[in-house]
Amino acid sequence: MKISVSTLGCPAWTLDEILTNCQRYGYDGIELRGIENHLDITTSPYFATPAAIAATKAQIEGAGLSISAIDCSAQFASPQGIEASRAEARAAIDLANALGAGFIRVFGGEATDGESRARGTQRLIEELRVLGDYAFERNVTVLLENHDTYITGADVADILSRVGHASVGALWDVHNSVSAGESISNSVSALWPFLRLVHVKDSGGSAESKADHTYCLLGDGDIPIRESIAELTARGYEGYVSVEWEKLWQPKLMEPEVVFPQYANVLQEYVDQASLMKV
């Protein structure tokens, strides 16, 4: 199992700072979700031309890091903005291919305009199949994250079983599924045939409402991250577990200089302990 961290958590850092710090903190990879003022990294100067992409790829590799995924905002259950979502997802796939990254992340979103969930879900399934074909030709896999309407592992597993495409898999956000009341074992069991990437973050707060929780350092909250690592290790998961600190969306959260090294250290401790238990 390898650990990475999303650039969502360090919106003020330059690429040089991201690479230097993440290497120093002990991460194996980075998950690209914005750099500086470019949330959509396909619009960033670091990736504006083939030459820029090649230089950035070399810089990342030179730091001893890999790209665990490229995240985009595309969502497909709703007809609203669907053309833009298609274009955004395809641009992310093209960039992933150029960088040698294996995955991009998309969302299901929510059905709107008075449509039923069933109609939105059918649209999502159809769109993922088409996107999967595009991704397959470029050696990339599209990952659907449990989020929005489709927030549990069971929700995502149901969709992916109906998509039935080798180039469409799952990204499990542990915090989202736990907040929705799904157990770790149920999430992993549902998602296991499709699981390619895992997001982690911890939070604590009111026992009555997970929605009122505040993000915190790893181990200070009540999201069972250690349990999730143990479950994944027991099943033989060898992919990335990626820290998603939502600093861009919540500027008052602790700074990445504090959070990133702490999460890296504790995550590695959890991984090491789980590996010993498996032996």
PyRosetta script that sets phi, psi and omega in degrees:
from pyrosetta import init, pose_from_sequence

init()
pose = pose_from_sequence("MKISVSTLGCPAWTLDEILTNCQRYGYDGIELRGIENHLDITTSPYFATPAAIAATKAQIEGAGLSISAIDCSAQFASPQGIEASRAEARAAIDLANALGAGFIRVFGGEATDGESRARGTQRLIEELRVLGDYAFERNVTVLLENHDTYITGADVADILSRVGHASVGALWDVHNSVSAGESISNSVSALWPFLRLVHVKDSGGSAESKADHTYCLLGDGDIPIRESIAELTARGYEGYVSVEWEKLWQPKLMEPEVVFPQYANVLQEYVDQASLMKV")
pose.set_psi(1, 137.5)
pose.set_omega(1, -178.4)
pose.set_phi(2, -117.8)
pose.set_psi(2, 158.4)
pose.set_omega(2, -179.4)
pose.set_phi(3, -119.3)
pose.set_psi(3, 141.5)
pose.set_omega(3, 175.9)
pose.set_phi(4, -138.1)
pose.set_psi(4, 176.8)
pose.set_omega(4, -179.0)
pose.set_phi(5, -143.5)
pose.set_psi(5, 139.8)
pose.set_omega(5, -179.1)
pose.set_phi(6, -81.1)
pose.set_psi(6, 140.2)
pose.set_omega(6, 177.2)
pose.set_phi(7, -71.4)
pose.set_psi(7, -4.3)
pose.set_omega(7, 172.0)
pose.set_phi(8, -57.7)
pose.set_psi(8, -27.3)
pose.set_omega(8, -175.8)
pose.set_phi(9, -86.2)
pose.set_psi(9, -3.6)
pose.set_omega(9, -177.9)
pose.set_phi(10, -138.5)
pose.set_psi(10, 59.7)
pose.set_omega(10, -173.7)
pose.set_phi(11, -64.1)
pose.set_psi(11, -18.1)
pose.set_omega(11, -178.6)
pose.set_phi(12, -91.9)
pose.set_psi(12, -7.0)
pose.set_omega(12, -176.5)
pose.set_phi(13, -83.8)
pose.set_psi(13, 144.8)
pose.set_omega(13, 169.8)
pose.set_phi(14, -77.7)
pose.set_psi(14, 170.0)
pose.set_omega(14, 177.0)
pose.set_phi(15, -60.5)
pose.set_psi(15, -40.8)
pose.set_omega(15, 177.6)
pose.set_phi(16, -57.9)
pose.set_psi(16, -43.7)
pose.set_omega(16, -179.9)
pose.set_phi(17, -67.0)
pose.set_psi(17, -40.0)
pose.set_omega(17, 178.4)
pose.set_phi(18, -59.1)
pose.set_psi(18, -50.3)
pose.set_omega(18, -175.9)
pose.set_phi(19, -68.4)
pose.set_psi(19, -44.4)
pose.set_omega(19, -179.6)
pose.set_phi(20, -62.1)
pose.set_psi(20, -46.9)
pose.set_omega(20, -176.4)
pose.set_phi(21, -70.5)
pose.set_psi(21, -44.2)
pose.set_omega(21, -177.6)
pose.set_phi(22, -66.1)
pose.set_psi(22, -36.5)
pose.set_omega(22, 174.5)
pose.set_phi(23, -63.4)
pose.set_psi(23, -43.8)
pose.set_omega(23, -178.2)
pose.set_phi(24, -66.5)
pose.set_psi(24, -34.3)
pose.set_omega(24, -178.4)
pose.set_phi(25, -77.8)
pose.set_psi(25, -12.7)
pose.set_omega(25, 176.0)
pose.set_phi(26, 100.2)
pose.set_psi(26, 14.8)
pose.set_omega(26, 177.9)
pose.set_phi(27, -76.3)
pose.set_psi(27, 150.9)
pose.set_omega(27, 175.9)
pose.set_phi(28, -89.3)
pose.set_psi(28, -25.3)
pose.set_omega(28, -176.4)
pose.set_phi(29, -154.8)
pose.set_psi(29, 174.0)
pose.set_omega(29, 175.0)
pose.set_phi(30, -127.4)
pose.set_psi(30, 146.4)
pose.set_omega(30, 175.4)
pose.set_phi(31, -107.2)
pose.set_psi(31, 121.8)
pose.set_omega(31, -171.5)
pose.set_phi(32, -86.4)
pose.set_psi(32, 111.2)
pose.set_omega(32, 176.4)
pose.set_phi(33, -139.8)
pose.set_psi(33, 71.5)
pose.set_omega(33, -179.3)
pose.set_phi(34, 90.6)
pose.set_psi(34, 141.8)
pose.set_omega(34, 171.3)
pose.set_phi(35, -137.3)
pose.set_psi(35, 125.2)
pose.set_omega(35, -176.3)
pose.set_phi(36, 54.9)
pose.set_psi(36, -122.8)
pose.set_omega(36, -175.1)
pose.set_phi(37, -97.4)
pose.set_psi(37, 18.6)
pose.set_omega(37, 179.1)
pose.set_phi(38, -114.7)
pose.set_psi(38, 97.6)
pose.set_omega(38, 177.5)
pose.set_phi(39, -66.7)
pose.set_psi(39, -43.2)
pose.set_omega(39, 174.2)
pose.set_phi(40, -84.4)
pose.set_psi(40, 104.0)
pose.set_omega(40, -172.4)
pose.set_phi(41, -68.6)
pose.set_psi(41, -16.1)
pose.set_omega(41, 177.4)
pose.set_phi(42, -67.6)
pose.set_psi(42, -13.6)
pose.set_omega(42, 177.1)
pose.set_phi(43, -99.0)
pose.set_psi(43, 0.5)
pose.set_omega(43, -176.6)
pose.set_phi(44, -77.5)
pose.set_psi(44, 145.6)
pose.set_omega(44, 175.7)
pose.set_phi(45, -57.9)
pose.set_psi(45, -25.4)
pose.set_omega(45, 178.8)
pose.set_phi(46, -64.8)
pose.set_psi(46, -18.1)
pose.set_omega(46, -176.1)
pose.set_phi(47, -132.1)
pose.set_psi(47, 23.0)
pose.set_omega(47, -170.9)
pose.set_phi(48, -75.9)
pose.set_psi(48, -28.4)
pose.set_omega(48, -177.7)
pose.set_phi(49, -136.4)
pose.set_psi(49, 162.5)
pose.set_omega(49, 175.6)
pose.set_phi(50, -55.6)
pose.set_psi(50, -37.5)
pose.set_omega(50, 179.0)
pose.set_phi(51, -66.7)
pose.set_psi(51, -40.8)
pose.set_omega(51, 178.7)
pose.set_phi(52, -65.6)
pose.set_psi(52, -40.3)
pose.set_omega(52, 178.7)
pose.set_phi(53, -62.2)
pose.set_psi(53, -44.9)
pose.set_omega(53, 179.9)
pose.set_phi(54, -61.8)
pose.set_psi(54, -41.8)
pose.set_omega(54, -179.5)
pose.set_phi(55, -66.8)
pose.set_psi(55, -41.4)
pose.set_omega(55, -180.0)
pose.set_phi(56, -67.1)
pose.set_psi(56, -41.7)
pose.set_omega(56, 177.4)
pose.set_phi(57, -59.1)
pose.set_psi(57, -44.4)
pose.set_omega(57, 179.2)
pose.set_phi(58, -64.2)
pose.set_psi(58, -37.2)
pose.set_omega(58, 179.3)
pose.set_phi(59, -65.7)
pose.set_psi(59, -42.7)
pose.set_omega(59, 179.0)
pose.set_phi(60, -64.7)
pose.set_psi(60, -46.2)
pose.set_omega(60, 179.6)
pose.set_phi(61, -64.7)
pose.set_psi(61, -35.8)
pose.set_omega(61, 178.3)
pose.set_phi(62, -64.4)
pose.set_psi(62, -25.9)
pose.set_omega(62, 177.2)
pose.set_phi(63, -83.7)
pose.set_psi(63, -0.1)
pose.set_omega(63, 179.6)
pose.set_phi(64, 76.4)
pose.set_psi(64, 23.2)
pose.set_omega(64, -177.7)
pose.set_phi(65, -115.5)
pose.set_psi(65, 155.5)
pose.set_omega(65, 173.8)
pose.set_phi(66, -115.3)
pose.set_psi(66, 167.2)
pose.set_omega(66, 176.0)
pose.set_phi(67, -99.4)
pose.set_psi(67, 113.0)
pose.set_omega(67, -177.7)
pose.set_phi(68, -74.7)
pose.set_psi(68, -29.8)
pose.set_omega(68, 177.9)
pose.set_phi(69, -173.6)
pose.set_psi(69, 162.7)
pose.set_omega(69, 169.1)
pose.set_phi(70, -115.1)
pose.set_psi(70, 122.9)
pose.set_omega(70, -176.0)
pose.set_phi(71, -99.1)
pose.set_psi(71, 137.6)
pose.set_omega(71, 173.3)
pose.set_phi(72, -131.7)
pose.set_psi(72, 173.3)
pose.set_omega(72, -174.9)
pose.set_phi(73, -97.7)
pose.set_psi(73, 4.8)
pose.set_omega(73, -176.0)
pose.set_phi(74, -58.4)
pose.set_psi(74, 137.6)
pose.set_omega(74, 176.2)
pose.set_phi(75, -144.0)
pose.set_psi(75, 147.9)
pose.set_omega(75, -163.5)
pose.set_phi(76, -128.5)
pose.set_psi(76, -0.3)
pose.set_omega(76, 179.5)
pose.set_phi(77, -74.1)
pose.set_psi(77, -30.7)
pose.set_omega(77, -177.6)
pose.set_phi(78, -97.1)
pose.set_psi(78, 145.5)
pose.set_omega(78, 174.6)
pose.set_phi(79, -73.0)
pose.set_psi(79, -18.2)
pose.set_omega(79, -178.9)
pose.set_phi(80, -68.1)
pose.set_psi(80, 124.4)
pose.set_omega(80, 177.0)
pose.set_phi(81, 68.9)
pose.set_psi(81, 19.4)
pose.set_omega(81, -173.4)
pose.set_phi(82, -69.8)
pose.set_psi(82, -31.9)
pose.set_omega(82, 177.4)
pose.set_phi(83, -64.5)
pose.set_psi(83, -40.9)
pose.set_omega(83, 177.8)
pose.set_phi(84, -65.2)
pose.set_psi(84, -38.6)
pose.set_omega(84, 178.4)
pose.set_phi(85, -64.9)
pose.set_psi(85, -41.3)
pose.set_omega(85, 177.4)
pose.set_phi(86, -60.1)
pose.set_psi(86, -45.3)
pose.set_omega(86, -178.7)
pose.set_phi(87, -65.8)
pose.set_psi(87, -41.1)
pose.set_omega(87, -179.3)
pose.set_phi(88, -64.8)
pose.set_psi(88, -43.9)
pose.set_omega(88, -179.1)
pose.set_phi(89, -65.5)
pose.set_psi(89, -41.1)
pose.set_omega(89, 179.6)
pose.set_phi(90, -66.6)
pose.set_psi(90, -37.9)
pose.set_omega(90, 177.0)
pose.set_phi(91, -64.0)
pose.set_psi(91, -39.1)
pose.set_omega(91, 178.4)
pose.set_phi(92, -66.1)
pose.set_psi(92, -39.2)
pose.set_omega(92, 178.0)
pose.set_phi(93, -64.4)
pose.set_psi(93, -44.0)
pose.set_omega(93, 178.9)
pose.set_phi(94, -60.5)
pose.set_psi(94, -42.5)
pose.set_omega(94, 180.0)
pose.set_phi(95, -68.0)
pose.set_psi(95, -41.2)
pose.set_omega(95, 177.8)
pose.set_phi(96, -58.8)
pose.set_psi(96, -42.8)
pose.set_omega(96, 178.0)
pose.set_phi(97, -61.1)
pose.set_psi(97, -43.9)
pose.set_omega(97, -178.9)
pose.set_phi(98, -66.2)
pose.set_psi(98, -31.7)
pose.set_omega(98, -178.1)
pose.set_phi(99, -90.2)
pose.set_psi(99, -9.4)
pose.set_omega(99, -176.0)
pose.set_phi(100, 76.4)
pose.set_psi(100, 23.5)
pose.set_omega(100, 177.7)
pose.set_phi(101, -89.3)
pose.set_psi(101, 142.0)
pose.set_omega(101, -172.3)
pose.set_phi(102, -86.7)
pose.set_psi(102, -21.2)
pose.set_omega(102, -169.7)
pose.set_phi(103, -134.9)
pose.set_psi(103, 148.6)
pose.set_omega(103, 162.7)
pose.set_phi(104, -124.3)
pose.set_psi(104, 154.7)
pose.set_omega(104, 179.8)
pose.set_phi(105, -109.6)
pose.set_psi(105, 136.3)
pose.set_omega(105, 173.4)
pose.set_phi(106, -131.9)
pose.set_psi(106, 170.2)
pose.set_omega(106, 177.7)
pose.set_phi(107, -115.0)
pose.set_psi(107, 159.4)
pose.set_omega(107, 169.2)
pose.set_phi(108, -79.7)
pose.set_psi(108, -44.3)
pose.set_omega(108, -178.1)
pose.set_phi(109, 82.6)
pose.set_psi(109, -150.9)
pose.set_omega(109, -178.0)
pose.set_phi(110, -137.5)
pose.set_psi(110, 143.6)
pose.set_omega(110, 173.7)
pose.set_phi(111, -69.7)
pose.set_psi(111, 139.0)
pose.set_omega(111, -179.8)
pose.set_phi(112, -133.8)
pose.set_psi(112, -171.4)
pose.set_omega(112, -179.2)
pose.set_phi(113, 59.2)
pose.set_psi(113, 31.2)
pose.set_omega(113, 176.8)
pose.set_phi(114, 76.7)
pose.set_psi(114, 7.5)
pose.set_omega(114, 178.9)
pose.set_phi(115, -74.8)
pose.set_psi(115, 156.4)
pose.set_omega(115, 176.6)
pose.set_phi(116, -79.4)
pose.set_psi(116, 160.5)
pose.set_omega(116, 174.9)
pose.set_phi(117, -60.3)
pose.set_psi(117, -38.2)
pose.set_omega(117, -179.0)
pose.set_phi(118, -60.6)
pose.set_psi(118, -40.5)
pose.set_omega(118, 179.5)
pose.set_phi(119, -69.5)
pose.set_psi(119, -42.1)
pose.set_omega(119, 178.0)
pose.set_phi(120, -63.0)
pose.set_psi(120, -39.3)
pose.set_omega(120, 179.5)
pose.set_phi(121, -65.3)
pose.set_psi(121, -40.5)
pose.set_omega(121, 178.8)
pose.set_phi(122, -64.0)
pose.set_psi(122, -39.6)
pose.set_omega(122, 176.9)
pose.set_phi(123, -63.0)
pose.set_psi(123, -44.3)
pose.set_omega(123, 179.8)
pose.set_phi(124, -58.2)
pose.set_psi(124, -45.8)
pose.set_omega(124, 179.6)
pose.set_phi(125, -60.0)
pose.set_psi(125, -46.6)
pose.set_omega(125, -179.0)
pose.set_phi(126, -63.5)
pose.set_psi(126, -42.6)
pose.set_omega(126, -179.8)
pose.set_phi(127, -66.2)
pose.set_psi(127, -38.8)
pose.set_omega(127, 179.7)
pose.set_phi(128, -66.4)
pose.set_psi(128, -35.3)
pose.set_omega(128, 177.1)
pose.set_phi(129, -63.1)
pose.set_psi(129, -45.6)
pose.set_omega(129, 179.4)
pose.set_phi(130, -64.7)
pose.set_psi(130, -43.9)
pose.set_omega(130, 179.5)
pose.set_phi(131, -65.5)
pose.set_psi(131, -36.0)
pose.set_omega(131, 177.1)
pose.set_phi(132, -61.0)
pose.set_psi(132, -39.4)
pose.set_omega(132, 176.9)
pose.set_phi(133, -62.0)
pose.set_psi(133, -43.6)
pose.set_omega(133, 179.6)
pose.set_phi(134, -63.1)
pose.set_psi(134, -43.1)
pose.set_omega(134, -179.2)
pose.set_phi(135, -67.0)
pose.set_psi(135, -40.2)
pose.set_omega(135, -178.6)
pose.set_phi(136, -57.8)
pose.set_psi(136, -41.2)
pose.set_omega(136, -178.6)
pose.set_phi(137, -66.9)
pose.set_psi(137, -15.4)
pose.set_omega(137, -176.9)
pose.set_phi(138, -116.9)
pose.set_psi(138, 15.6)
pose.set_omega(138, 176.0)
pose.set_phi(139, 58.7)
pose.set_psi(139, 40.2)
pose.set_omega(139, -179.5)
pose.set_phi(140, -127.5)
pose.set_psi(140, 150.0)
pose.set_omega(140, 175.4)
pose.set_phi(141, -115.8)
pose.set_psi(141, 133.7)
pose.set_omega(141, 177.3)
pose.set_phi(142, -87.7)
pose.set_psi(142, 128.6)
pose.set_omega(142, -179.0)
pose.set_phi(143, -110.8)
pose.set_psi(143, 126.2)
pose.set_omega(143, 175.8)
pose.set_phi(144, -92.9)
pose.set_psi(144, 121.4)
pose.set_omega(144, 179.8)
pose.set_phi(145, -89.3)
pose.set_psi(145, 141.0)
pose.set_omega(145, 173.4)
pose.set_phi(146, -71.4)
pose.set_psi(146, 112.3)
pose.set_omega(146, -168.9)
pose.set_phi(147, -166.2)
pose.set_psi(147, 161.6)
pose.set_omega(147, 174.9)
pose.set_phi(148, 55.2)
pose.set_psi(148, -130.5)
pose.set_omega(148, -179.9)
pose.set_phi(149, -62.8)
pose.set_psi(149, -32.8)
pose.set_omega(149, -174.3)
pose.set_phi(150, -104.5)
pose.set_psi(150, 68.8)
pose.set_omega(150, -165.6)
pose.set_phi(151, -94.9)
pose.set_psi(151, -16.2)
pose.set_omega(151, 179.7)
pose.set_phi(152, -99.2)
pose.set_psi(152, 162.5)
pose.set_omega(152, 174.2)
pose.set_phi(153, -60.8)
pose.set_psi(153, -38.2)
pose.set_omega(153, 179.5)
pose.set_phi(154, -62.4)
pose.set_psi(154, -39.4)
pose.set_omega(154, 177.8)
pose.set_phi(155, -59.1)
pose.set_psi(155, -49.5)
pose.set_omega(155, -176.8)
pose.set_phi(156, -68.6)
pose.set_psi(156, -40.9)
pose.set_omega(156, 179.5)
pose.set_phi(157, -61.9)
pose.set_psi(157, -38.7)
pose.set_omega(157, 178.3)
pose.set_phi(158, -61.7)
pose.set_psi(158, -44.2)
pose.set_omega(158, 179.9)
pose.set_phi(159, -64.8)
pose.set_psi(159, -47.0)
pose.set_omega(159, -175.5)
pose.set_phi(160, -68.0)
pose.set_psi(160, -31.7)
pose.set_omega(160, 176.5)
pose.set_phi(161, -66.1)
pose.set_psi(161, -29.8)
pose.set_omega(161, 178.3)
pose.set_phi(162, -85.1)
pose.set_psi(162, -27.1)
pose.set_omega(162, 175.0)
pose.set_phi(163, -67.7)
pose.set_psi(163, -48.3)
pose.set_omega(163, 175.8)
pose.set_phi(164, 60.8)
pose.set_psi(164, 45.7)
pose.set_omega(164, -177.0)
pose.set_phi(165, -126.0)
pose.set_psi(165, 130.1)
pose.set_omega(165, -177.3)
pose.set_phi(166, -64.4)
pose.set_psi(166, -22.4)
pose.set_omega(166, -178.7)
pose.set_phi(167, -100.1)
pose.set_psi(167, 19.1)
pose.set_omega(167, 174.4)
pose.set_phi(168, -130.2)
pose.set_psi(168, 119.6)
pose.set_omega(168, -177.4)
pose.set_phi(169, -132.6)
pose.set_psi(169, -161.4)
pose.set_omega(169, -173.7)
pose.set_phi(170, -119.6)
pose.set_psi(170, 142.3)
pose.set_omega(170, 166.0)
pose.set_phi(171, -111.6)
pose.set_psi(171, 118.9)
pose.set_omega(171, -179.1)
pose.set_phi(172, -95.0)
pose.set_psi(172, 114.0)
pose.set_omega(172, 170.9)
pose.set_phi(173, -92.9)
pose.set_psi(173, 107.4)
pose.set_omega(173, -175.1)
pose.set_phi(174, -60.3)
pose.set_psi(174, -43.5)
pose.set_omega(174, -177.4)
pose.set_phi(175, -60.4)
pose.set_psi(175, -41.4)
pose.set_omega(175, -177.9)
pose.set_phi(176, -65.2)
pose.set_psi(176, -46.1)
pose.set_omega(176, -177.1)
pose.set_phi(177, -69.5)
pose.set_psi(177, -39.8)
pose.set_omega(177, 177.8)
pose.set_phi(178, -64.2)
pose.set_psi(178, -42.3)
pose.set_omega(178, 179.7)
pose.set_phi(179, -63.3)
pose.set_psi(179, -26.2)
pose.set_omega(179, 177.9)
pose.set_phi(180, -85.8)
pose.set_psi(180, -0.9)
pose.set_omega(180, 176.6)
pose.set_phi(181, 92.5)
pose.set_psi(181, 9.6)
pose.set_omega(181, 179.8)
pose.set_phi(182, -89.8)
pose.set_psi(182, 135.3)
pose.set_omega(182, -179.9)
pose.set_phi(183, -73.3)
pose.set_psi(183, 158.3)
pose.set_omega(183, 178.0)
pose.set_phi(184, -58.7)
pose.set_psi(184, -48.1)
pose.set_omega(184, -177.1)
pose.set_phi(185, -62.7)
pose.set_psi(185, -38.8)
pose.set_omega(185, 178.7)
pose.set_phi(186, -68.3)
pose.set_psi(186, -39.2)
pose.set_omega(186, 177.7)
pose.set_phi(187, -61.3)
pose.set_psi(187, -50.1)
pose.set_omega(187, -176.7)
pose.set_phi(188, -65.8)
pose.set_psi(188, -41.1)
pose.set_omega(188, 179.7)
pose.set_phi(189, -61.3)
pose.set_psi(189, -42.7)
pose.set_omega(189, -179.5)
pose.set_phi(190, -67.7)
pose.set_psi(190, -43.2)
pose.set_omega(190, -172.2)
pose.set_phi(191, -87.4)
pose.set_psi(191, -14.1)
pose.set_omega(191, -169.0)
pose.set_phi(192, -51.6)
pose.set_psi(192, -43.0)
pose.set_omega(192, -179.2)
pose.set_phi(193, -64.3)
pose.set_psi(193, -16.9)
pose.set_omega(193, -173.7)
pose.set_phi(194, -117.5)
pose.set_psi(194, -5.1)
pose.set_omega(194, -166.2)
pose.set_phi(195, -73.0)
pose.set_psi(195, 126.4)
pose.set_omega(195, 179.8)
pose.set_phi(196, -127.0)
pose.set_psi(196, -21.9)
pose.set_omega(196, -176.1)
pose.set_phi(197, -154.2)
pose.set_psi(197, 149.1)
pose.set_omega(197, -177.8)
pose.set_phi(198, -129.2)
pose.set_psi(198, 135.3)
pose.set_omega(198, 172.9)
pose.set_phi(199, -105.0)
pose.set_psi(199, 138.3)
pose.set_omega(199, 175.9)
pose.set_phi(200, -132.9)
pose.set_psi(200, 145.8)
pose.set_omega(200, 168.3)
pose.set_phi(201, -162.9)
pose.set_psi(201, 151.6)
pose.set_omega(201, -176.7)
pose.set_phi(202, -109.1)
pose.set_psi(202, 155.2)
pose.set_omega(202, 176.1)
pose.set_phi(203, -155.3)
pose.set_psi(203, 161.2)
pose.set_omega(203, 177.8)
pose.set_phi(204, -148.5)
pose.set_psi(204, 158.3)
pose.set_omega(204, 180.0)
pose.set_phi(205, 162.6)
pose.set_psi(205, -142.0)
pose.set_omega(205, -175.8)
pose.set_phi(206, -62.0)
pose.set_psi(206, 131.4)
pose.set_omega(206, 176.9)
pose.set_phi(207, -68.5)
pose.set_psi(207, -22.6)
pose.set_omega(207, -177.7)
pose.set_phi(208, -79.6)
pose.set_psi(208, -27.3)
pose.set_omega(208, -173.7)
pose.set_phi(209, -143.3)
pose.set_psi(209, 112.8)
pose.set_omega(209, 175.7)
pose.set_phi(210, -64.6)
pose.set_psi(210, -26.0)
pose.set_omega(210, -178.7)
pose.set_phi(211, -65.6)
pose.set_psi(211, -22.3)
pose.set_omega(211, -179.3)
pose.set_phi(212, -89.6)
pose.set_psi(212, 1.9)
pose.set_omega(212, -176.4)
pose.set_phi(213, -69.2)
pose.set_psi(213, 152.6)
pose.set_omega(213, 177.7)
pose.set_phi(214, -112.0)
pose.set_psi(214, 132.9)
pose.set_omega(214, 178.3)
pose.set_phi(215, -62.7)
pose.set_psi(215, 143.9)
pose.set_omega(215, -174.0)
pose.set_phi(216, -148.5)
pose.set_psi(216, 176.8)
pose.set_omega(216, 176.6)
pose.set_phi(217, -62.8)
pose.set_psi(217, 152.4)
pose.set_omega(217, -175.5)
pose.set_phi(218, -66.0)
pose.set_psi(218, 125.4)
pose.set_omega(218, -178.2)
pose.set_phi(219, 98.9)
pose.set_psi(219, -15.4)
pose.set_omega(219, 179.1)
pose.set_phi(220, -87.5)
pose.set_psi(220, -12.2)
pose.set_omega(220, -178.9)
pose.set_phi(221, -106.0)
pose.set_psi(221, -158.5)
pose.set_omega(221, -177.6)
pose.set_phi(222, -125.3)
pose.set_psi(222, 19.0)
pose.set_omega(222, 172.3)
pose.set_phi(223, -81.5)
pose.set_psi(223, 125.5)
pose.set_omega(223, -172.1)
pose.set_phi(224, -77.2)
pose.set_psi(224, 68.1)
pose.set_omega(224, -178.7)
pose.set_phi(225, -68.1)
pose.set_psi(225, -41.5)
pose.set_omega(225, 178.5)
pose.set_phi(226, -58.4)
pose.set_psi(226, -42.4)
pose.set_omega(226, 179.0)
pose.set_phi(227, -63.5)
pose.set_psi(227, -40.3)
pose.set_omega(227, -179.4)
pose.set_phi(228, -65.6)
pose.set_psi(228, -40.1)
pose.set_omega(228, 178.2)
pose.set_phi(229, -64.7)
pose.set_psi(229, -41.1)
pose.set_omega(229, 179.1)
pose.set_phi(230, -63.2)
pose.set_psi(230, -42.5)
pose.set_omega(230, 180.0)
pose.set_phi(231, -64.5)
pose.set_psi(231, -43.8)
pose.set_omega(231, 179.6)
pose.set_phi(232, -64.6)
pose.set_psi(232, -42.8)
pose.set_omega(232, -179.8)
pose.set_phi(233, -63.5)
pose.set_psi(233, -43.2)
pose.set_omega(233, -179.7)
pose.set_phi(234, -60.3)
pose.set_psi(234, -31.2)
pose.set_omega(234, -179.3)
pose.set_phi(235, -88.9)
pose.set_psi(235, -5.6)
pose.set_omega(235, 176.9)
pose.set_phi(236, 89.9)
pose.set_psi(236, 22.1)
pose.set_omega(236, 178.7)
pose.set_phi(237, -65.9)
pose.set_psi(237, 130.9)
pose.set_omega(237, -177.4)
pose.set_phi(238, -122.9)
pose.set_psi(238, 8.9)
pose.set_omega(238, -179.1)
pose.set_phi(239, -85.1)
pose.set_psi(239, -162.5)
pose.set_omega(239, -178.9)
pose.set_phi(240, -87.5)
pose.set_psi(240, 142.4)
pose.set_omega(240, 162.4)
pose.set_phi(241, -109.2)
pose.set_psi(241, 120.3)
pose.set_omega(241, -169.3)
pose.set_phi(242, -116.2)
pose.set_psi(242, 129.7)
pose.set_omega(242, 178.5)
pose.set_phi(243, -76.1)
pose.set_psi(243, 126.6)
pose.set_omega(243, 177.6)
pose.set_phi(244, -119.7)
pose.set_psi(244, 91.6)
pose.set_omega(244, 178.7)
pose.set_phi(245, -95.0)
pose.set_psi(245, 116.8)
pose.set_omega(245, -168.5)
pose.set_phi(246, -86.8)
pose.set_psi(246, 51.9)
pose.set_omega(246, -178.4)
pose.set_phi(247, -63.9)
pose.set_psi(247, -36.9)
pose.set_omega(247, -179.4)
pose.set_phi(248, -61.4)
pose.set_psi(248, -41.1)
pose.set_omega(248, -178.5)
pose.set_phi(249, -80.8)
pose.set_psi(249, -27.9)
pose.set_omega(249, -176.9)
pose.set_phi(250, -129.1)
pose.set_psi(250, 83.1)
pose.set_omega(250, -173.3)
pose.set_phi(251, -59.0)
pose.set_psi(251, -20.5)
pose.set_omega(251, -178.6)
pose.set_phi(252, -81.2)
pose.set_psi(252, -5.2)
pose.set_omega(252, 176.4)
pose.set_phi(253, -63.7)
pose.set_psi(253, 159.6)
pose.set_omega(253, 178.7)
pose.set_phi(254, -55.9)
pose.set_psi(254, 152.3)
pose.set_omega(254, -175.5)
pose.set_phi(255, -71.8)
pose.set_psi(255, 150.9)
pose.set_omega(255, -179.7)
pose.set_phi(256, -61.5)
pose.set_psi(256, -28.0)
pose.set_omega(256, 178.1)
pose.set_phi(257, -61.7)
pose.set_psi(257, -24.2)
pose.set_omega(257, 177.1)
pose.set_phi(258, -92.4)
pose.set_psi(258, -46.4)
pose.set_omega(258, -170.8)
pose.set_phi(259, -75.8)
pose.set_psi(259, -46.0)
pose.set_omega(259, -173.1)
pose.set_phi(260, -59.4)
pose.set_psi(260, -49.2)
pose.set_omega(260, 179.5)
pose.set_phi(261, -66.5)
pose.set_psi(261, -35.0)
pose.set_omega(261, -179.6)
pose.set_phi(262, -65.6)
pose.set_psi(262, -45.9)
pose.set_omega(262, 179.3)
pose.set_phi(263, -64.2)
pose.set_psi(263, -40.5)
pose.set_omega(263, 179.5)
pose.set_phi(264, -61.1)
pose.set_psi(264, -44.7)
pose.set_omega(264, -178.4)
pose.set_phi(265, -65.8)
pose.set_psi(265, -45.5)
pose.set_omega(265, -177.1)
pose.set_phi(266, -72.2)
pose.set_psi(266, -40.5)
pose.set_omega(266, 177.2)
pose.set_phi(267, -59.4)
pose.set_psi(267, -44.8)
pose.set_omega(267, 180.0)
pose.set_phi(268, -63.4)
pose.set_psi(268, -36.3)
pose.set_omega(268, 175.7)
pose.set_phi(269, -62.0)
pose.set_psi(269, -44.6)
pose.set_omega(269, 178.7)
pose.set_phi(270, -62.2)
pose.set_psi(270, -43.1)
pose.set_omega(270, -179.9)
pose.set_phi(271, -62.9)
pose.set_psi(271, -45.4)
pose.set_omega(271, -179.3)
pose.set_phi(272, -63.6)
pose.set_psi(272, -43.8)
pose.set_omega(272, 179.8)
pose.set_phi(273, -63.8)
pose.set_psi(273, -42.5)
pose.set_omega(273, -179.5)
pose.set_phi(274, -64.7)
pose.set_psi(274, -38.0)
pose.set_omega(274, 178.9)
pose.set_phi(275, -64.8)
pose.set_psi(275, -39.8)
pose.set_omega(275, 178.0)
pose.set_phi(276, -64.7)
pose.set_psi(276, -40.2)
pose.set_omega(276, 179.8)
pose.set_phi(277, -65.0)
pose.set_psi(277, -36.1)
pose.set_omega(277, -179.1)
pose.set_phi(278, -66.3)
pose.set_psi(278, -38.1)
pose.set_omega(278, 178.5)
pose.set_phi(279, -64.8)
pose.dump_pdb("model.pdb")
